[in-house]
Each structure stands twice: as C-alpha cells, then as structure tokens.
Amino acid sequence: MWVKTVPLALLGALVVACGGSQDKPDNSAWQTREGFRSLGVDENGEIDTSKSLGFHGFDWLGVRHDLILNPDKPQKPTCACLSVEVGNPSDDKFVWRGVKPDNMNPANVAVAVSAFGVDCPGGAPNPADRRPSIQAIDRAGKDVVIVIEELPPDRPIATGAIMRPPDQGGHIYVRPRTKVLPYGRTGTKELCRVR
C-alpha cells in the first residue's frame, strides 16, 4: 500500500508545482504605463470610432514591386538597355499595380525602370529574358544612385521606388550592380545621369 501512495503523492505534487499561476488576472505582474492606449482604442478600452486613424508621418520610402512605368506610353531609352522615369508618384507616366499608397510625402519622388521596348546591345537576345530590378537606392554626397541588378525568372522584380530627392545641386544616377550587366551604362562610364 505504501509503495502505491508515494508515487501518487509525488505525481500530485509535480502537477501542482508545474501548474500555471492561480492568481486572478487583475492581480498579475503586468502593468500598463499611465496614459498608454492601444491603437484604435479610447480611454475606456472600447474601439474608437470618433476619428479616422491615418498613417500620419509615414513616408512609404523604398524599393517597390507595385510601381511600374506606364505601358501605354512609349518607352524611350534613358541609359543603355533601360528606360528610366523620375517624377511625382501621381504622374501618369507611372502605374500602380494595385492601390496607390495614400498620405505620401509630397516632397518624395518616384522612379521606375523598364527594359521593354528598349534596344539592348550586349543584353539578352530575347527581350523577355531582360529582367532589370532595382536592388538599392544609395546616397553618395548630394547625389542619389539607383543600383540595377538582373534577376532570374523565378524572382519578383522591383521596377520602382519611392525616395527622397537628391540634395540641392545633386543628381540622380543609375548604375549596374556588376560590371558585366549592360543596364545603366553610357559609353565607358558606369553611371548614367537620369536627372
């Protein structure tokens, strides 16, 4: 009998020791800072429907997959193997593949690149195999440098970007990621000035 009750007692102690807190949730150690409210909730913890919650101060900066050159406009070569447009994100030279973000900073500029309809000596013979993508937006002094890479067919390409404009007196350039890529060259130079 004694042999059976000891393991049961140990098992009971183990279950109680490993159980969760028996305190009420209102007595927990979690505290909220005074004046703190969750987004979209009023002072009473109810969902706040009195005003709209916009993204004030959010800039939407960065490389984008949903911003492209307008396919209805003729593509003109800006740099080797590439058509590049820079302007206001709302310009008709750009098309958004979905809903255009609202509340964008009006000081920011959009840039979009495309190889469609542009001759490309030294590039892939089949135009469908040319897949330039914006890899990065770099700053060099007052200038902005857009780095272009070539992506394989199984990867999504970034055809656009929203960025801050160059500083006063600065310019926007395009350059290839590696020296073997044909995109963005002008003659023997690796930088192509687009604005």
C-alpha positions as CSV (number, residue, x, y, z in Angstrom):
1,M,0.0,0.0,0.0
2,W,2.8,2.4,1.0
3,V,4.5,1.7,-2.4
4,K,1.4,2.8,-4.3
5,T,0.7,6.0,-2.4
6,V,4.2,7.5,-2.5
7,P,4.3,7.7,-6.4
8,L,0.8,9.1,-6.4
9,A,1.7,11.8,-3.9
10,L,4.8,12.7,-5.9
11,L,2.8,12.9,-9.1
12,G,0.2,15.1,-7.4
13,A,3.0,17.5,-6.1
14,L,4.5,17.6,-9.6
15,V,1.2,18.5,-11.2
16,V,0.6,21.3,-8.6
17,A,4.2,22.6,-8.9
18,C,4.1,22.8,-12.7
19,G,0.6,24.4,-13.0
20,G,0.0,27.9,-14.0
21,S,-0.5,30.9,-11.7
22,Q,-3.5,30.6,-9.5
23,D,-3.8,34.4,-9.2
24,K,-6.6,36.3,-10.7
25,P,-5.6,38.1,-14.0
26,D,-6.2,41.5,-12.3
27,N,-3.5,40.7,-9.8
28,S,-0.9,39.8,-12.3
29,A,2.5,41.4,-12.5
30,W,1.7,43.1,-15.8
31,Q,1.4,46.8,-15.6
32,T,0.4,49.4,-18.2
33,R,2.1,52.8,-18.3
34,E,-0.2,55.6,-17.2
35,G,-1.8,57.2,-20.3
36,F,-1.0,54.3,-22.6
37,R,-3.7,53.2,-25.0
38,S,-3.7,50.6,-27.7
39,L,-4.1,52.0,-31.3
40,G,-7.7,52.4,-32.2
41,V,-9.0,52.2,-28.6
42,D,-10.4,55.0,-26.5
43,E,-9.8,55.7,-22.8
44,N,-12.4,53.1,-21.7
45,G,-10.8,50.3,-23.8
46,E,-13.6,50.5,-26.4
47,I,-12.9,50.6,-30.1
48,D,-12.5,54.3,-31.1
49,T,-14.8,55.2,-33.9
50,S,-14.8,59.0,-33.4
51,K,-11.9,59.7,-35.8
52,S,-10.1,58.0,-38.6
53,L,-6.6,56.7,-37.9
54,G,-4.3,57.6,-40.8
55,F,-0.7,56.9,-41.3
56,H,0.5,60.5,-40.5
57,G,4.2,60.9,-40.9
58,F,4.7,57.6,-42.7
59,D,6.8,58.1,-45.8
60,W,6.4,54.9,-47.9
61,L,10.1,55.1,-48.9
62,G,11.9,52.2,-50.5
63,V,12.0,49.8,-53.5
64,R,8.6,48.7,-54.7
65,H,7.3,45.8,-56.8
66,D,4.0,47.6,-57.4
67,L,5.2,50.7,-59.2
68,I,5.9,50.4,-62.9
69,L,6.3,52.6,-66.0
70,N,3.1,53.3,-67.8
71,P,2.9,50.6,-70.6
72,D,0.6,52.8,-72.7
73,K,3.4,55.5,-73.0
74,P,6.3,54.9,-75.4
75,Q,9.5,53.8,-73.7
76,K,12.4,55.9,-74.6
77,P,16.0,54.7,-73.8
78,T,17.4,56.8,-71.0
79,C,20.5,54.7,-70.3
80,A,21.9,51.6,-72.0
81,C,19.2,48.9,-72.2
82,L,16.9,50.9,-69.8
83,S,14.1,53.4,-69.8
84,V,14.1,55.4,-66.5
85,E,11.5,57.9,-65.4
86,V,11.6,60.1,-62.3
87,G,8.8,62.3,-61.1
88,N,5.8,62.7,-58.7
89,P,4.3,59.3,-57.7
90,S,0.9,60.6,-59.0
91,D,2.3,61.3,-62.5
92,D,0.6,59.5,-65.4
93,K,4.0,58.1,-66.5
94,F,3.7,55.7,-63.6
95,V,1.1,52.9,-63.0
96,W,0.4,51.3,-59.6
97,R,-0.4,47.6,-59.7
98,G,-3.0,47.9,-57.0
99,V,-3.9,50.7,-54.7
100,K,-1.5,53.7,-54.7
101,P,-0.5,54.4,-51.1
102,D,-2.1,57.5,-49.7
103,N,-0.7,60.1,-47.4
104,M,2.7,60.1,-49.3
105,N,5.1,62.9,-48.5
106,P,4.7,65.3,-51.5
107,A,8.5,66.0,-51.3
108,N,9.3,62.4,-52.3
109,V,9.9,61.3,-55.9
110,A,9.1,58.1,-57.7
111,V,11.4,56.3,-60.0
112,A,10.6,53.4,-62.3
113,V,12.7,51.4,-64.7
114,S,11.9,49.1,-67.6
115,A,13.8,47.2,-70.4
116,F,10.7,46.6,-72.5
117,G,10.8,48.3,-75.9
118,V,14.4,49.4,-75.4
119,D,17.3,48.1,-77.6
120,C,19.9,46.4,-75.6
121,P,23.2,45.6,-77.4
122,G,25.1,43.2,-75.1
123,G,22.0,42.2,-73.3
124,A,19.9,39.0,-73.6
125,P,18.8,38.5,-77.2
126,N,15.2,37.7,-76.1
127,P,13.7,40.8,-74.7
128,A,11.6,38.7,-72.3
129,D,14.8,37.5,-70.7
130,R,15.8,41.0,-69.7
131,R,14.8,41.4,-66.1
132,P,16.3,44.6,-64.6
133,S,15.4,45.2,-61.0
134,I,16.2,48.0,-58.6
135,Q,18.5,46.4,-56.0
136,A,19.2,49.5,-53.9
137,I,18.9,53.3,-53.7
138,D,22.3,54.7,-52.4
139,R,23.3,58.2,-51.4
140,A,26.7,59.5,-52.4
141,G,27.2,63.0,-51.2
142,K,24.4,65.1,-52.7
143,D,23.6,62.5,-55.3
144,V,21.3,59.5,-55.4
145,V,22.5,56.3,-57.1
146,I,20.0,53.7,-58.2
147,V,21.6,50.2,-58.4
148,I,20.2,47.8,-61.1
149,E,20.6,44.1,-61.0
150,E,19.3,41.3,-63.3
151,L,17.0,38.7,-61.7
152,P,16.2,35.2,-62.8
153,P,12.6,34.4,-64.0
154,D,11.6,32.9,-60.7
155,R,12.2,36.0,-58.7
156,P,9.9,39.1,-58.5
157,I,11.4,42.2,-59.9
158,A,11.4,45.7,-58.2
159,T,10.6,48.0,-61.0
160,G,10.0,51.2,-58.9
161,A,11.0,53.1,-55.8
162,I,9.8,56.0,-53.7
163,M,12.8,58.0,-52.5
164,R,13.8,61.4,-51.1
165,P,15.1,63.7,-53.9
166,P,18.8,64.4,-54.1
167,D,20.1,67.3,-52.1
168,Q,20.3,70.8,-53.6
169,G,22.8,70.6,-56.5
170,G,22.7,66.8,-56.6
171,H,21.7,64.4,-59.4
172,I,20.1,61.0,-59.8
173,Y,22.2,58.3,-61.4
174,V,21.7,54.7,-62.5
175,R,24.4,52.1,-62.3
176,P,24.6,48.3,-62.8
177,R,25.3,46.1,-59.8
178,T,28.2,44.4,-61.5
179,K,30.4,45.4,-64.5
180,V,29.0,42.6,-66.7
181,L,25.5,43.9,-66.6
182,P,24.5,46.1,-69.6
183,Y,22.0,48.2,-67.7
184,G,22.6,51.9,-66.9
185,R,25.8,52.4,-68.8
186,T,26.6,55.3,-71.1
187,G,29.6,54.5,-73.2
188,T,32.5,53.5,-71.0
189,K,31.0,55.1,-67.8
190,E,29.2,53.0,-65.3
191,L,27.0,55.9,-64.1
192,C,24.1,57.2,-66.2
193,R,22.6,60.5,-65.2
194,V,18.8,60.5,-65.4
195,R,18.1,63.8,-63.7
